[in-house]
Amino acid sequence: MTESTARQTAGSAPGTVDRAPLRLMAVHAHPDDESSKGAATSARYAAEGVEVLVVSCTGGERGDVLNPSFGELPATAEGMAELRRAEMAAAAKALGVSHRWLGFVDSGLPEGDPLPPLPEGCFALVPLEEAAAPLVELVREFRPHVITTYDPSGGYPHPDHIMCHKVAFEAFHAAGDPERYQVEGGAPAWEPAKLYYNHDFSMNRIRTIHEAVVDAGLESPFSDWVESRAAREIPEREVTTRVEVAPYFPQRDAALIAHATQIDPEGFFFAIPRDLEADVWPFEEFELAESRVPTTLPEDDLFAGIRTEEGLV
Ligand SMILES: [Zn+2]
């Protein structure tokens, strides 16, 4: 990219000229969330030349081993943590993205009635200013035009997913204000242009795929889900943006498989024939939560309103 193609973008530090490429930051709670939410979108943009950075708020220390076919596990917590880090590195490679840890400790999913208290020192108990500080710093360093994360409910009620929303929301609003989160020698303020929420598990998607699977005479893995979600009447969030990603399902699947302790290759995520999925639901969905650039809804591109007419990506 030469000086003559330098440009001013909407997502920029005040008074500076930014240069392509575009940058996308996907903020997630645990290692493996990046591979089940918005993964094919990350792979597509990375393949198109966008710089994509996945951020994991926690190390996933309290995640259970969810793959019954996984072999012998490391005996120590440190060995397990090392294994999760290696899995995450392999997933990032499969998606073609960069990755950073924020370094917080997994809160675990509390179970029981009444719910037990959260463990001391875990991510969800860290005061917001302290929890958001490293992400604000990373936003100023990486300078994303677009940030994706979860909606205020967390997408599902895991305390780390709700906390992940809070810190990403805070960073989106604070990173551009040089008066906030000041760090000696830190990167200059940066204002991202758009904030999105991931919506890969909408009732619309689940029901559409479920019905297509049943119509094809196959057994649907979503039967219970469709019934229990209907019974709970969870309000649907608004979808503003559908990104076409079917050609990147193989990268998404490779990233899921890379989390070998978490994802069963014979399980839920792989129960839908991929040609059927590509046929009836070839996209990933997002909700535009905040925008500092004008855009027209619905969109099919997270960078709508940010790309210049010359198309720098
Ligand atoms: Zn998670």
Boltz pocket constraint, residues with backbone or C-beta under 6 A from the ligand:
constraints:
  - pocket:
      binder: B
      contacts: [[A, 29], [A, 30], [A, 33], [A, 158], [A, 161]]
      max_distance: 6.0
